[in-house]
Amino acid sequence: MTLSSAPLESTVWWAHTSAASERLLRLLDSGELARQSRFRLQADRDRHLLGRSLARLVLAERAGCAPEKVTFELRCLSCEDKSRTGAERGDDAPHGKPVPTGAAQGWEISVSHSGEWVALALAREVAVGVDVERVSETRDLAGLAGYTLSDAEQQVWSALPAEGRVGAFFGYWARKEALLKATGLGLSGGLRRVTVSPPHAQARLLSWEGGGGPGAAWLSDLDRGSEYRSALAVLTDRPVQLAVHPPEHTADLLRG
């Protein structure tokens, strides 16, 4: 096996919102604490706290340093593209994908949360994106699908039995957003530009319209029960060896 064909390692940690504790506030920097204070709902505060503190603890463990030595830089690829072309930016507030700097430079992370779950994905020197979506009924599912799904995806989705469309829609969404997050574009990259395999088939990126698409991508669904859909994207043409830490293991890490 050559180095280029050797599997890459990627790790996912799952955290339940019940693991949130005020003790974790010590792990947040001043900017993160300021954002924490702006959330009105306790559920939003818990998800933000878990995402930021878990990322810092995991990276500190991997980098062999104290958590306070782990820093992040927010990078928005869409804004960088606009800056290069001279386009106006509507918001100069820091935003975008968190990129580890300082002692943890070289690692790549992605954080997602929905409902009572927070997911953290990690890889070394290769971009990752993780997404988790709570399956929920919506009044205008067809309209939302028209905004989200490519033409090819809509054809497959609309042919599904009615009772299976809600779960399938969020399966599509999770796969597509994981890919967009991995590239650094996020939702501003345009969900309809990305076409993935149907949720009942093995996860694959089928096509990407326009610029910003990855040269290669490994894509996989993650299991978080019937009420959620989740996916992980790693931007590589190599096989990926995936390790998943259950919430019980993550809770131990958060308790220190």
PyMOL commands that set and color helices and strands:
alter all, ss='L'
color gray80, all
select helices_A, chain A and resi 3-5+17-19+22-27+30-38+42-63+67-69+77-85+141-148+151-158+162-183+186-189+191-193+247-255
alter helices_A, ss='H'
color red, helices_A
select strands_A, chain A and resi 8-16+70-75+97-102+107-114+117-124+128-134+194-196+205-208+218-222+228-234+240-245
alter strands_A, ss='S'
color yellow, strands_A
deselect
rebuild
show_as cartoon
